[in-house]
Amino acid sequence: MLEVHLDFESRSYLSLPVTGAYKYSKHLSTSVNCMAYAIGDGEIKLWYRGDSFPEHLRTAIEAGALVWAHNAQFERNIWDNVQVKRLGWPEIPFENWRCSAAKCRHANHPGGLDAAVERLLPELGGKDETGGKILKTMYAPCRTPIHKCECLPRCTCDCRCNCVPICGCTTTSRKTGITAPRMTCKCKTVCKCKCGCLCRRQWVEDPVSMALLGEYCRKDVLIERALVEVLPEWPESEIEVWQLNERVNDRGVPLDSELCESAHRVLGKTLTELSTRISGMTAGVITTGNQIQRIKQFVNERGVNTDCLDADAVEALLETELPEDVRDVLQLRQITAGAAAKKFSAALEVGQVDNRGRGLFMYYGASATGRFAGMKLQPHNMKHGADTTGTFRRAVCSESMDVMKLLYEDTIITELGKNVRAMIRADEGCTLVRCDSSQIECRVLHWLAGNQHMLDTFRRGEDPYIKLAEKAFNKKVNKKDQERQVGKAAVLGLGFGMGATRFKAQVYEQSNPKITLTEKFAKHVVDVYRKDNAPVLKFWANLEAAAYACVTRKQSTRVGKLSFGMWGEYLIMRLPSGRRLFYYQPRFEGKGRNARFEFNSPRGVRHEWAGGLLCENAVQATARDTLVFYMKQAELRGLDVVFHVHDELAVMVKKERAEWAERTILECFAERLPWMGDLPCATEAKVWEHYCG
C-alpha cells in the first residue's frame, strides 16, 4: 500500500512538553515552520511556511495512502488543527495515520527517535546536531532584543522584545497610568516608549536558519522511514489498539477545573508559608524545602551525615535520634517534597477550554508487556484514598487557609496529594461509571502456572489473602486485621520470585499503618507462599529453561499456554492471545542458579533472572490483553471510554443512563474470548461523579 512519511517543525508561545499536542496545536500562536515528507521510497522533499500545498502529496492522500509520523499524535493534531483549519489542506482520515514510535515500542525498543536509530540503524548517524541546535532557537520566540520598530522611533523599554503594532485597542496601567496598546502577547509588558507599539518577542526565521531547520526535518523523515522498514511487523490487531487509545486521548479526561485552580492556589499559599517557616528556622540559610544542597549542608554541619534527601531517606532519618532543628527542617522538607499535589497545577497546563485533559495515555508505555502508561498528569500514578464525601472539595474551593488548617492542620499538601484523583470529574449532568478486574494479575499468574489450588480459591469466592495470612501467622485472621495486609502483599508480590528482604521492605512501604516484619519472619512468609504454590515455582523454572533453549540452541518450545521462538535477533514469547513479546539481542551469562538473562531493553542492557522476569511479563501482558478486549466491547456497545488505569476503565454518561451503563459495562467484563478459557475473573463496577477511592 502507498505510504507517506512526514515530520513537522513548529513554533508556538506554548511549551509542547508542558501542554501536550492537543492544547499546543489549538493555540493561535502555533504555526508550522516547515514540513519534510516522502511518498513511498521517493525523494524527501520540503515545504516551508508560505509555500503552496504540494499537489503530488494531495494526490497520494486522496488515494488513501497510509501516513507515518514519529509520535504521530503531534503530527495528526498539527495537520488537523493548524494546516487543515487555517490553510485548507486536505483532511487525512483518522484510520490512515500510523506511528513509527508506537511500532518501536511494540518491538520493545525505545520510542525516542535518537535512541531507536542509535540501536537499530547506527550507520545513519543519528539526528542532525546542527539542526537540533537551530531548532531550540526557533520553536519559541527569541529572547534577545531586536529593535526593529516599524514606526521609526527606536524602542527604549527594557522588556527585551521587539515592538510590533498589533491593533488600535489600548489599555491604561493602574500602576503607572501609561496608556498603550492592549496586551495580546506572551511577555505581558507594557511598552514604555512613545512609539505606541506593543512589545512582543521576535521569531527567528532568517533564510539560513530555516534552511538548516529544513535539513534537520529531512533527516528525521529519513530515519523514520528506515525504522519502519527494519522493525518487526506491527500487526493489524495492535494498530487497532493504538487507534482505540488515540480515540480515548481525543475524547479527553473530564477535569474539575474549579477544584484544580483552587488547589493550585492553596498549594501556592501553603508552600509560601512553609518557606517562611524554614527560612526563619535556619536564619535565611534555607528559603524553600526544595533547596536540596543547602538542606544537606545544614544537616551535615549538625552531625547528621546524609547524601540523599528523597522520600525514603528522609523518612528513615526521621526515625532516628536527631537534633531538634534538624528534625524540624527534615519534616518541612518531607512535606514540601510531595509531588502528587503538584498534579493539580499540571492539570491547569493540560486542560482545555472544555475542561478536558487530552493525550494522557501512551500506547505500549511499558514496552516489555504492552501495558498503557500515563503522560502529563500521570493518571496511573494517582494515589488511592480520595475523599468520597465532598468535604475535601468544598474546603479547597473555599480557598480559606483557616478552613484548610482546621481540617488538615500541617498535612494540607499531603491531603492534596491523597485526593488528587478528585480532579477527574464528570461533566455537569453526567457521571462516571468505572469497572475493573479484581486481582487480575494474581488470577492470570495462577491460570498460566496451572495452579489449581489457587484457581479453586478464586472460583469459590474465598479470600486468598486471609488464607495465606492464617497459614503464615498460624491463627484466625479476619478482613480488618493487619495480618491480612501481610497476606495481601505476599499473594500479590511473591509470584515473580521476590525474596525475603524485598518483601519485608514492600510490606512496610504499602501498609497503613506501617507494618515492620523481621527478616526471619519475612523469610517464613516467603517459604509458606512457595510451599503452598509449588506450581508457580515450577512455572518459573520452565520459563527459564524454555528461554535458554531458544537462545542457545534456537529451539522453539512451549510452556503451558505460552510458546517461545527466535526471529532474527529477537527472542519471542507468544501469549495466549497470540500477541508477541520481543526481547532484542538476548543472551545468557553464567550457568545453573547463577545464570542471568540479558537483552537490550529501551533503557539499556538488562541482567535478570529469566524465570521471574518472563513470568512477570507474561502475566502483566495477558492482563493487558483482557483490558483491551473489555475496552473494545465497551466501545461496540456504545460506551465512550474516557480513561483507563491499570486494569480499570471508565466511561462517562448522562446521569439518567447510569444504571444502563453500569449493567452494560459489567456485561462487557463478563464476555470471553476463546483464548481466555477457564480464566476465573471477578469484576466490580462503581458509579461516581468524580474519580475517588
Salt bridges, closest charged atoms under 4 A:
GLU3 OE1 - HIS5 NE2 3.64
GLU55 OE1 - ARG58 NE 3.25
GLU95 OE2 - ARG247 NH2 3.77
ASP158 OD1 - LYS192 NZ 3.89
GLU205 OE1 - ARG11 NH1 3.01
GLU205 OE1 - ARG49 NH2 2.74
GLU215 OE2 - ARG218 NH2 3.15
ASP220 OD2 - LYS127 NZ 3.71
GLU224 OE2 - HIS5 ND1 2.87
GLU238 OE1 - ARG624 NH2 2.78
GLU246 OE1 - ARG76 NH2 3.06
ASP250 OD1 - ARG76 NH2 2.97
ASP256 OD2 - ARG393 NE 2.55
ASP256 OD2 - ARG425 NE 3.91
GLU258 OE1 - ARG393 NH2 3.26
GLU273 OE1 - LYS405 NZ 3.01
GLU301 OE1 - ARG302 NH1 3.81
ASP325 OD2 - ARG302 NE 2.91
ASP354 OD2 - ARG358 NH2 2.69
GLU399 OE2 - ARG265 NH2 2.82
ASP410 OD1 - ARG277 NH1 3.84
GLU415 OE2 - LYS418 NZ 3.27
ASP427 OD2 - ARG356 NH2 2.83
GLU441 OE2 - ARG371 NH1 2.52
ASP456 OD1 - ARG459 NH1 3.57
GLU462 OE2 - ARG460 NE 2.92
GLU462 OE1 - LYS467 NZ 3.30
ASP463 OD2 - ARG484 NE 2.88
GLU470 OE2 - LYS476 NZ 3.99
GLU483 OE2 - LYS475 NZ 2.79
GLU509 OE1 - ARG502 NH2 3.56
ASP527 OD2 - LYS523 NZ 3.22
ASP532 OD2 - HIS453 NE2 3.11
ASP532 OD1 - LYS471 NZ 2.63
GLU598 OE1 - ARG587 NE 3.20
GLU598 OE2 - HIS607 ND1 2.72
GLU608 OE2 - ARG606 NH2 2.79
ASP625 OD1 - ARG579 NE 2.77
ASP625 OD1 - ARG624 NH1 3.12
GLU635 OE2 - ARG251 NH1 2.83
ASP640 OD1 - ARG251 NH2 3.51
ASP647 OD1 - ARG371 NH2 3.04
GLU648 OE2 - ARG434 NE 2.73
GLU671 OE2 - ARG637 NH2 3.14
ASP678 OD2 - ARG459 NH2 3.35
GLU689 OE1 - ARG425 NH2 3.37
GLU689 OE2 - LYS655 NZ 2.74
